[in-house]
Amino acid sequence: MGKAQFLKSSANFGLTAFLAASGMALGVPAQAQTADAAESSDDAAAIIVTARRREERLVDVPISVSTFGGAQLEKQGAIDITDLGNAAPNITMETSRGTNSTLSAFIRGIGQQDPVSGFEQGVGIYLDDVYLNRPQAAVLDIYDVERIEVLRGPQGTLYGRNTIGGAVKYVTKMLPQDFYLKLKGTLGTYDQADGIVTVSAPIGSMVRVGGSLARLSRGGFGQNLTTKQDNYNKDVWAARGTLEIGGYGEPVLIRISGDYTKDKSNARGGHRLIPGRVSGAPVLADVFDTRGGLNDPKQDVEAYGLAANVTADLGGGVTLRSITGWRKDSSASPIDFDALPAVDVDVPAYYRNEQFSEELQLLYDNGGPLTGLIGAYYLTAKADTQFDVRLFTTSPVALPGLTAFTEADVDTDAYAIFADFSFKFTEQLSLSVGGRYTWDKRGARILRQNYLGGGSPVFGGAGIAAGAASTNFRGTREFNKFTPRVSLSYQPTRDHNIYASFSQGFKGGGFDPRGVGVNAPAAITGRPTDAEIASYLSFRPETVDSYEIGYKGNLLGGALYIAAAAFRMDYKDVQIPGSAGCTVGGVPTFCGIITNAGKARFQGVELETNARLARDFLSSGDRLSFTGSLGFIDAKYKQYITQIAGRGPVDVAAYRKVQNTPRWTASGTLAYSTPVGAGDLNLSSTVSYRTKTYQFEIPNPYIDQNAFALWDASLVYTAPENRWSLGVHGKNLTNKRYKTSGYTFIAADAVTGALSPALTPTLGTEGTLTAFYGNPRQVFVTATVTF
């Protein structure tokens, strides 16, 4: 779909208004703390969430949901969205490998870490109810956030886009009715220097305007020894503007917003875990140092969006809501897989994404036993990816250097209708029933062309086209599915909820953007037919059946909140994208590999708590509290079919692991607050723990991360009425080195996955085993002033 055609079709839905789509962020679980007012409350019953698209007490919602309040995130010194992975149970949130801003998200074993067009996320990210279709530019810092909600399990009957694994909801603050100005500045180690200015003002009694400007910068944790650039640095400008009409008791609220983010951080280079096979380059001592020589194109990420939330109270308990969103982003990324100066396994890449969505909801709640919503959703999106894979090749034939260029343009059109209703039979017993019908249409244009003697013309290379394209494919497929949800809730008292639920999730199929069409099996000798290529490149939808029982309770007069859940998920036709060294026309090169693995089973338990341990015990008005989470998941493949040369399909489930899903996750925060002068002093300390994490389905002793713990701490003084604050924050205070992702192109046993003893490369000459690491110890001081 051309740009003009895309924008024209989007405009037909009416650009009534546009919503904010910037600041993303995270923090530490605040189960009993959602709105700022509730964060200082002693009563956990004060928590209000919108997990079911209407305001409800957290204890009343028969869904596993964690809530993170904006004020508490600021006190904890939360940096960006990936902090959430250390706070909530059975969740992984990471920056994706060689980037600074692409997000990999997993909930209860379901997610997606491949950023290439054609692969859809397993976890839905929503910003003020607008679904973000692509993971690029999704790791942004927090500001002006009211709360963040994390919903675990399929949520298709409540949200516009399919959310097979779960949903992460960002809820930004409404503009205040009075003039407001806030200045926030941060200075820290590694030359960290951040500044955020937020201002808003009323225009009459009905209209408010506001905006924020953020400058976020930091030096590198290490250095690229070849290019002399900082490695793991940060160089971001961001802005957001909002116009609000109505609200604050008026029957209509219109929020019109726009945002812009520019990330000029350097490319993030990986750390080699083995010496160079040809050059003999040793393993570097500092895991944040790298030697990758690729620096063209320059790392550059630009993202911007417009959106609108319109809510109208029609009377009689009926509310009409419209959610309109448009977003666009582009990324240029130089990815040096083997992290060495030579041009070998070098991947310059462009990612360009654009989306338009419209969601209509009709909600009903007149205070009676029946509540619910009916919704309709439309999404049209483009995801275009271009990349070179540049190799030195010496075997089996000597070539002056081979480039495999890939262009994958994937268009998505999705329609859905959904409904979810709850009925109270008595004050204690209620039933919720929902359903969703989804129509997905996926269109793809995939071009794969080899070049000799240099890179492709797209990236300014002088390579010469080598023969016909190995893939030149156009195709479309449609996927339709009905997915239900039902839950039964029993509340013996207002402060206790016992529930059981069943839900089904669905994610459509598509086409492998890295696939090599000429490698498709042919019924007769010769080049495969178009139908055989389409079958070879395509992958099927995946589904999950989720069963859950749980308890939520406010105990001891609101001093203790507990949420416990046990779940089982049966996951079918699991989509597993990947890439590997291969041979095309007798020449060693790079190929995409995607598998609908078969079946997986996830089962586990989760516990979250917020407890007031003491108050008025050292001084009048002080308080000691504990917030904690614990997650356990037994995740395993029951069937994993892979094609093995000479043997055909083989079930290798016994040798495969579920990626990015540690068996145990835990987090605990001990916080103490006390009046000092006219203000308040807050001290907190957080320890989080994760057991062994597998980066991919095939275990790898080099890049997999063993169990580890992180320790954070904060000390914050807040003046009366939040006029000013001063805080000191420490992250990863033990300076733990831990891997978050990696690359591997080393020969392994096709069944067991065991690496070859000689660590023989399957792509390139030096051997690729590189890792990326989480942030080292950081200490920073933050000051705020409010007018």
PyMOL commands that set and color helices and strands:
alter all, ss='L'
color gray80, all
select helices_A, chain A and resi 3-11+36-39+44-46+58-60+70-75+81-86+457-459+517-519+530-537+556-558+653-655+720-722
alter helices_A, ss='H'
color red, helices_A
select strands_A, chain A and resi 48-49+56-57+65-69+91-95+103-107+110-112+123-127+130-131+145-152+166-172+180-188+192-203+207-218+222-223+230-231+234-246+252-263+271-272+300-315+318-336+346-365+370-391+402-424+429-452+464-465+471-490+496-507+510-511+538-539+542-555+560-572+575-584+587-596+598-615+623-644+648-651+664-676+679-690+708-718+724-731+739-745+768-773+778-786
alter strands_A, ss='S'
color yellow, strands_A
deselect
rebuild
show_as cartoon
